[in-house]
């Protein structure tokens, strides 16, 4: 296991706690509770660089994680998340000079949701829109509204599939899945070619937010690379991009970085990353607190979670390892309903099906969605109290 930071090369590294296990794929659902509970697991052994703040899982094994058509992490069924995507698409299109056609490239495009958002915001300005993702489920090279989506990685060998040199490149919620993030960004920069004038935008979870909010349910096996603003800027520079600017979005939970293929660089930030200490005590307090909350709620009625994504999987594994406190999970994504979570084997129900179980308390995995959840729950006939995990 390396004790050198993969981003800045520094050797001032601290362990964040004792290793623990967690399902390998948080956004894969299973056909039965037994299959969900038997889902393969991997070890979390996170360390942090005291020089740049980059945080990574030293025990990560990329060969264990396979992203294919069964991987389901679409968050766009949420109106709140669609609003967030719309704002990010507006950022991208506003940066392209008026009158210049938009040639858009997305690395890690999923099922093309954000490409569709870009097309909607840009309107007739889009000349080409191309995405690459091994988890793409459609026909290779085909996408909605004239876009081209490929079940491939983007690299110099596949760059020839681009119809025009891109002037806007986006990679959202992909780099945290990559054990060599500098190599990932370097491959993108190399594939764009030495004469590229494109801008790149990168969106990824903010580890500073995770630590400041003591969100122990936000450490996943899939997310082997977690960034502070400083370490994300450093990774972009090391890969050959210029003048990175990093902001916080989605209530501080995500970083949103913009950088350039050419031009002058800016001065690196001299801001020191947050102090990193062992999370053993924090994790213990987190588990004890929420187990107490769940036990109290269970005495009053049926307990459910809202959110069958990675946070819900992690929370259920950490807080209810014996599977005797949480009855089910609610999710508005129809591709997850009727299936079971990895680790816990909890059933995933629609809001309407959950209402039939009459939950007394529903723990909401992401507080950013609490208003939307409250409205959806009311419309579905759910009268139980909603308690955000924060």
N, C-alpha and C positions, 0 to 999 in steps of 0.2 A: 504494500500500500504506500502510495507516494505521500511524502510530507512536504512537498513543494507545491506552491499554489499553481494550478494550471493556467491562471490568467496572467499574473504579474511575475511569477517565478520566485516570489518571496518564500522564505523558510520560517517565518513567524506564524506557525499554524497551531490552532488549538482545537481539541476535540470538543464537541458539543454535548456529549453524553454517552452513556453505554449503548452499544448496538442493540437494536430491536428488530423484529421482523414485521413485514407488512406485505399485503398482496402486491404482486408484480404490476398488474394492470388494473388501475382503479376505474377505468371507464369501459370495462368489458363486463357484460352481464351474463348470467347463466340460466340454464333451463330448469334447475331444481335447487332447493336449499342445500342439498348434499353436495352438488357440484360447486356451488358458490363457496361453501366452507372448505372444500378440498382444493380451491384455487391455489396455484403455485405462489409461493412467497419468496421474498428476498430480504436481505439484511440492510437496515438503515444504519449507517455509521458516518454521520455528518461531521465535517470539520470546517473551520473558517479561517481565512487569511486575515491576520491582524493588520496587514499593510493596505490591502485594497478592499477587503470586505467580502470577497467572493466566498461562497459556501458550497461545498460539494459532498456527495456521498462517496466515501473512499472505498466502499464495498460494492459499488455498482458494477454489474456485469451486463454489458450491452447485448450479449448473445442470448440472454434470458428474456429479453423484451422484444416482441414481434408486433409491429403495427400493421394490421391488415384490415380487410373490409368489416371485420367484426368489432373493430374499435369504434366506440360511439361516445363522442364528447361534445356534441352539438349543444351549445347554450343559447342558440338564437330563438328558441321557443319562448324565451323570456323577453317581455317588452322592455324591461330595464336594460337587459344586455344588448338588445337591438339598438336602443338609444346610444349606448356606449359605442357600438360598432359604427353607427352613423357619424358620431362625432370624430372618430378616428379616420373614417373615410374622408370626411370634410377636411381634416388636417392635410391628408395626402394630396387631394385634388387642389386645394388652395395653394399648395407649394409649387404647382406646375404653372409656368407663365401662361397667362391668358392667350388664347389663339394657338397654343402649341398642342398638338395631339398628344393624348395620353397612351403610352405603351407600357402596360402594367404587367409586372411579374410578381407572383406570390410563391414563396418557398414554404412548404408545409400548409397547403391550402385547404386541407380537409375535404369537405364536400362542396366547396366553392361558395360558401355563404358570404364571406367578406368580399370575394370577387364580385358577386351580385350587388353588394352594397356600393362598391366602387363604381360599377356601371350605372347604378341608379343616381348617385351623386354627380358623376361626371357627365351623364347624358350622352349626347352625340360626340363628345370630345374623345371618347375611347376608340382608339384605332386598333389596339390589340390588347387582349387580356389572357395571360397564360399562367397556369398553376401547376405545381409539382407536389405530389404527396403519394407515398406508397399505400396509404389507406383510402385513396380515391376509389369509389365503388362503381362509377359509371364507365362507359366505354372509353378506352384509352385514346386520348387526343380529342375528346369531345366534351363540351360543357354547355351550360345554358347561355342563351343570348350571344352566340358566336364566340364564347370563350373556349380555350383549349386547356383541358386538364389531363395531366399525364400521371400514370401510376408508377412514377419514377422519382429518384432523387435528382435535385438540380446540381449539376456539376459541369465541368468543361465538356465532357462527352455528350451531355444532353442539351447544352446551350444552343446547339444548332437547330433545335426544335422551335426556338423563338422566331416569330415572323419578322420582328423589328427589334432593334436594340432598345431595351427598356429604359425609360427615364424615371420610373417609380418602381421600387422594389420593396416589398413588405414581407416580413416573417413574424407571425404572431403565435405566441404560445407554442413554440417549437424548440427554441434554443435551450430551454430548461430540461428538455428530454435528451440532450446531447452531452456525453461525457467529455468531449473535447470541443468546447464552445469556440475557442479561438480558431481551431481547425475548421469548424463549420463555417464561420464567417469568412475565413481565408478562402475556402472553396468557392463561396458565393462571389467574393471579390475577383478571384482568378477567372471564374466562368464569365463574368461580365466583360472581361477584356481590359487591356491597359488604357484604352482610349475612352472608356465609359465615363459619361458625365452624370450618371444616375444618382439619385438620392435613395437611401435605404432607411426604412423604419423598422424598429424591432420592439415588440411588446412581450413582456415576460413578468412573472410575479416578482414582487419586491421583498427580499428577505428581511430588509429593515422593518417593513410593516409587520411581517410575521413575528419577528422577535419583540418589537415594541408592544404588540398586542397579545403576546404570549399565546399565539394561535398554534398550539401543538398539533392540531389536526391538519395543519398545512404542510407537513413534511410527508412526502410520498416517495415511493421507490422510483416511479417514472421521472419525477423531478430531481434529477441527479445533479443539476447545476442551477444554483440560485444566486441572484445578483443584488448588490447594492447599486445605486446610481453610479458611484465611482468605478466599481469593477466592470459594469457594462460599458461605460465609456472607454475604459482601458482595453477591454477586449476588442472593441471596434477599431481603436487605433492600432493595436497590435496586428490586426488582420489587414490593415492597409487603408481603412476608411479615415476620412478627415473630419475635423471640427464636429465631433459628436456633441449633441445637446440632449440631456435626459430630463424628462419631467415625470411627475407622478399623476396617474389617472385612476379612474374607477375607485374613488374614495381612498386613494393612496395604496390600494392593493397591488397595482401594476405599475411597472416602469414603461415609459414610452420614449424610445430613443430615436433621434434623427441624425444621420450622418451623410457624408458625401464621398463619391468615388474620387473626385479630384479637388483642386483648389488648395487654399492655404489651411493649415491646421490651426487650432486654437490652443490656448494654454491649458494643460491638465488641471483639474481641480486639486487644490491642496487640502481640501476638507478631509479630516481623518474619519475613517469609518467608525461605526458604533463599537463600543467595547463588547467583545464576545466572551461569555463565560459559559460554564457547563449548564446545560438545561435540565439536569437531573431533577433538581428541586422544583423547577418550573413545571416540568412534565408531571411529577408526582402530585403537586398541588392542583394542576389542571384536572387530572384524572379523579382525584378525591372530590374536588368541588362538583364536577358534573355527574359523577356517580351518585353523590348525595342528592343532587337535583332530580335525577332520574328516579331514584328510589322513592323520594317523596311524591313525585308525580305518579309513579306506578301505583301507589296506595290509593290514589284518587281516581284512577281509571286507566284507559288504554293510552300508551305512550307511542308517539310516532316521531320520525324525523322528516324534515322537508328538504329534499335535495339528494338525489342519488348519484351525484358526481363524486369526485375524489374526496372532498371534505366529508361527505356523508359516509363513505367507505371507511376512511381513517377514523372518524369519530366513533363509529359503531365498533370497530375493532379495539380501539383504546378503552372505551368506556363500558362496553357491554361484552366482554370476552366470553362470558358464559351463556350469552344469548337468552337471558331471562328478564330483561327490562324493556327492550324496545320491541314493539309489535310489528311495525312495518315502516316503509319509507314512502313518502309521497314525491312524485316528480311529474312535471307537465310534458316531458319528452315522451311521446308515444312509443319510440323505439326502445325505451327501457321498461315500460309498463308491462306487467305480466311476467317479468323475469326476476332474477335474484342477484343480490350483491355478492361480490367476492369477499371472502373473509368471514362475514357474519351470516351469509345466506338469507338475509332479510328480503322479504318480498317487496317489489316496487309496484305501487298502486297509483292510479290516476286520482286526482282530487275527489272525483265522484265516487270511486270505489272506496277511498279512505273514509268518506262520510258515512258509509254503511257500517264501518267499524266503530264509529262514534268516538274518535280519540279525544281524551280530556286535555292532553297537553301535546303540542307539536313543537319540537325543538328545530328552529330554522337555522340551517347550516351557514348561510351567508347573510349578515345583517343588511347588506346592500339591497336585498330583495324583500325586506320585511313589509313594505307597503303593498307591493305587488302580490305577495303571498297572502296578505290579509284580505285583499279584494278577491283573489281567486278562491280562497277558502270560504268566504262569505257566499260567493256565487254557487259554490258546490254544496253548500249546506253544512259546512263544518263549523261548529260552535265552540270548540275547545280553545283554550288560551294558546297564544303563540309566544314562544320564548326564544329570542335570537341568541346564538352562540357568540358572545363578544366579551 
